[in-house]
Amino acid sequence: MTAIADDGLSLVGTLTLPVGPGPHPAVLLLHGSGRLDRDSNTARLRMDLGPALAKRLAHAGIATLRYDRRGVGATGGDWRRTGFTAGRHDAAAALRALAVRPDIRADAVGVVGHSEGAVHAMSLGALPEVAAVVLLAGFARPGEDALRWQAAMIARDLPAPVRPLLPLLRFLANRQLTRIKATSTDVVRVLGRPLNARWLRELLDHDPRPELANIKAPVLAITGDKDVQVDPADLDEIRRLVPGDITVHRIPDLTHVLRRDHGRPSVRSYRRLLREPVDHDLLAQVAGWLVDRLHGTPDTLRFS
């Protein structure tokens, strides 16, 4: 399936439909940050969230649209020159394209976002055509605060030989961040490597709290208590800010990559964790909640 972005770029993705005649309820799946394809995969890390969620929701009678980000897979454009705001506009374009299809129920379209995708889902939640919002590991504080919390958690887990260098590393990171915030170009070089400066500047400036307070649709917010990239405590802020129907779950042992880790949480464990499938109970919670909100299928199919 193809959606047309505001600047005319074609966003190419996959629409997974349930078996049987439509029109069907549907969700738009929005992935996290980085050079991710429609399945939430990069060349080095394969999260495979797209197929797992689409299969589970199709079994529950709900369609799923997911698409390649700019400059990835079949979607054109330059990933390094794409800003955070452009990602939100692309998500809105994909939502519009999904809602007007004859095989989709326009009154039963939801949004499921993970990490950065959850922050974009917050902005879409105020639109009248959105009937449900699922936030997986979404932050609820200014972007710079969220990024600094993440950096502190990752630094805490540095190997022992590197820890004496932590003050120097913090100084260098703050200097580079100050430099990037002062730029005006899409791309800058940091330590000789190109960095998407526009995306980072816009993320640092973004505050999702007004958007959370403006959401009109029911919300399901889930973060794992072993997430080291998004503070699980932000769930309390999401609960406080969302004015309507809000369900919050802080799942024991769940990590940012939506797998469970019974040991000490660390980004260094991601490769090992990603050998396992997306957490079954998480998929069941999301599917069951969406069935209740989108009226997609009989109760007998919810958790099978």
N, C-alpha and C positions, 0 to 999 in steps of 0.2 A: 504494500500500500504506500502511496505517496501523499504527502501534505506539502503545501506551498507556503514557505515562510514569507514574512512581510516584504523582504527584498527580492522575492521571486525564486529563491533557491528551493530546490526540491529536497524535502526530507524523506528519505526512503526507509521503510521499515516493514514489519510483519504484523498482520492482523490475524490472530488466532480466534476462530469462531467455534462455539459449541456445536455438537452434533444436533441435528434437527432444524426445523424451520424457524426463521426469525420473524420479526426483529428481536434482537437479544439485548439485554443490559450489557454494558461494556465499561472497561476502565482503560485509561491511558497510563502507561508505566513510564516513570521518569527516573533515570539512573543517576548515580553519583557523579563526582567531578573526575576530570581526566579525559584521556582519549579513549572513550568507551564506545563500543558498538551496541547494537540493539539488545544484546544479551547481557550487558554489563561486564563485558570482557575487554581486557587489554592484551597486548602481545605477551606480557609476562604473568599476569594474574587473571584467571578465569573464574569469575564469580558465578556465572550461569544463572543469574536471578531471573532473567526473562523467560527462558523455557520452563523453569520450575514453577513460577507463578502462573504463567499462561496455561500450563497443563492442569494445574489444580483448579483454576477458575473456570476453564472450559468444562471440566467435569461437574462444576457447580452451576453450569448454564450461563456463564458470564464470559463475554469476549474480552480480549486484551490486545491493545495496540502498543508496540514498542518500536523505536526507530533508532537508526545510527545517528550519532551526533555529527556536527559539521566537521568535515575533513576526515571522517572515519567510515570505513566500509563503503556502501553505495551512495552515501550522501556527500555532495560536493562541498566546496569551501575549504577554509584554512582553520584548523582547530586552534592554532597558536594565536590567531587574530580574532577569535570569537570571544566577546565579552560575556560576563555573567548575565547582564541584562538581555543580550541577544538570546541566550539560552532560555530565558523565561519567555521571550516572544516566540521562540520556536515551539515551546511547549504549548502555548496558546493556539498557535496555528495548527498543530497536530490535534488538539482537542476539537477545534472547529471542524476539521476534516473528518474526524471520527463521528461527531454528532450528527452530521448531515447524511450519512450513509443510510440507504433504505433498509439494510439488514441490521441496523442498530436502533435501539429505542432512545430517542432524543431526550426523553424524560428520565432516563436511568443511566446516566454516564457519570462515572467517578474518576478520581485521580489517585494513583498510588505512587509515592515518591520515596526514594532512598537517599539519605545523606543530602547532597546538593539538590537532588530531585525532590526531596521532601520540602526544602525551602521554596522551590518553584511551585510545588503543590499548594503551599500556603497562600501564595498570591492568586492561584486559580480558584481557590475555595470561595472567593467572594463573587464569582461569576454565577449568574442565575442558572446556567445550563449544567452546573456541577451539582450532582446529587449526593456525593459522598467523597470524603478525603481521608486517605491513609498516609500517615507520616511514619516512616521507618527511619529511625536515627536522625531526626531533624533537630537542628539547634534552635534555641529561642533567645538569642542574645545578639548584639551587634557582631558582624562578621569578624572584626579584628579581635574581639574578646574570645570568640569561638576558636579562632585560629591560634591564639596565644595559649588557650587552655590545652588544645591538642598538642602543640609543640612542647608544653611542659610535661605532659603525660608521656610523650615519646622520649623526651630527654631523660626522664626518670628511669627508663629501661635501657639506657645505653650500656654497653659492655663495660666491665670494671676498668680495663686499661684506659678507656676514653674519658671516664668521669672526671679526672682531674682537669681536663680541658674544658669542662662545661662552662665556666665563666667566660672563657675566650670565645667559645662557640656562640654563647648568648649575645656577646658584644658584636660579633661579626653578623649574626642573623639580624639583630636590630638595625645595624648600619645598612645592610642590604634592603631591609624592609623600608627604612626611611628613604633610601634612594629610589626604590620602585614607586613609592607613593608620590614622589615628586616628578615622575615621568609623565609624558602625555602620549607616547607612542603605544601601539598595540603590543609590540614585542621589544624586550630588552635582553641584553646578554648578561648573565650572572655566572661568574667563574668560567667564562668562555662558552656557556651554553645558552641557547635562546629560551626565554621564559615568556609565557603569556601574561604580560604586565597589565593589559587592559582588564582581563578577567580578574586578576588578583586585586587591582585597585577597586573595582566595582564590588567584589565580594567583601573586602574590608569595610567599605562604606555602607553595606546593606544592613538594615535592621529589620528583622522579620516580625517584630512584635506588633506593629500597627496592622500588618496583614493578618496575623493570627486573630486579632481583635475584630477583624472585619469579615471573618469567615461566616458564611451563611449556612453551609451544609454540615451534616453530622461529621464528626472527626474521630478517627481511631489513631492514637499515637502510641508507638511501641519503640522502646530503646532497651538494649541489653544492659544489664548491670556490670558487664565487663567490656563495655565500649570504651576505647581509649582515644577515639577521635571526636566523639560528641559526648558532652557531659550528661549522664543519665538524669541528673538533677534538673535538667531543663524540662523534663516532663511535668514537673510541678508548675513551671511558668506557662507551659502550654495549657495545662488544665485551668490555670487562673485566667488566662487571656481569652480563650475561645468562649464566645458568649452563649453558645447553644449546646446541642447534644455532643458530649465529649466522653470518650472512653480511653483510659490510659492503662498501659501495661508496661511494667519494668521486669523483663524476663531474666530469671537467674541464669548466669553463665553465658548468656548470649553476647556475642562480640559484634563489632561493626560490620563484619563480613557475613553476618546472619548465620553463623555456625556457633555451637557452644564449645567453650573451652573450660574444663574443670580445673586448670592450673592458673598460674599467674598470667593475666592478660598482657599481650604484647603484639605489636605489629610484626615482630619477627616470627610470630607463629602463623601468619596468614597463609603461607604456602602449604604448611601442614594441614591447616583447617580446611583449605579449599579443595583438598582431596575428598572431603566429605560432601554430601548433598546439602542444599539449603535446609535449615532446621524444619522438620516436619510439623512440629507444634506451631511454629510461627505461621507457616502456610495455612494450617487449619484455622488459626485464629483470624487471619485476614480474610480467608474465604467465607467463614461462617458469618463474620460481621458484615461483609459486603452482601451476602445473600439476604440478610435481614434488612439492609438499607435499600438494596436495589431490586428486591423481590425477584431474584433471578431463577430460583429453582425450589422444588419441594424440600421440606426438612430432611427427608430421607437421604438426600445426596450431600448434605453439608460436610460431614466429617468422615466420609467413607474413604 
